[in-house]
Amino acid sequence: MPIAQQASAQLAFARLKTLAGNWKGHAAMRPQSGMSAPVRVSLRVTSGGSALMHEMVPEGRSDDPSSGDDDPITMLYLDGDRLILMHYCDSGKNRPRMLGKLSPDGKTVEFDFLDVSGGTRYGHMHQAVFTIIDADHHTEDWTYVSPANKPGHAHIDVVRAN
């Protein structure tokens, strides 16, 4: 089984690396409400191909790092036979880790909560799902759990930016 797990984790990581590039679209914090905001997503293969860095920024935000704006950074990487997502959370001020698995059809990678560093005083990111529609379109679904243990959902629908 460990060989199968390792192969699945490697395949899932390879699929996610195909998302490298710049994306634009909309983020809906409560998808059923119909309210959404424009967003930019950047995914970059880094560290000699051993990590994928994900950054999400509201559209229109300045790229000036001295502005003090916080945006979440997420790192995805292989750890032995596991695919790990570590989210450096701007809201929770913590670093939850999640364990990824590839769907049987190879189009979705779902990450479920493993543990968190930095505490949960402000809540924590609990789940992330990346669905690859095609080479130029993917969605992301993120679940945040509040300190009162209530989940909040965000749905991000993005297309590749030119």
Secondary structure, DSSP 8 states (H G I E B T S, - for coil): -HHHHHHHHHHHHHHHHTT-EEEEEEEEEEGGGTEEEEEEEEEEEEGGGTEEEEEEEETT----GGG-----EEEEEEETTEEEEEEE-TTTSSEEEEEEEE-TTSSEEEEEEEEEES-STT-EEEEEEEEEEETTEEEEEEEEE-TTS-EEEEEEEEEE--
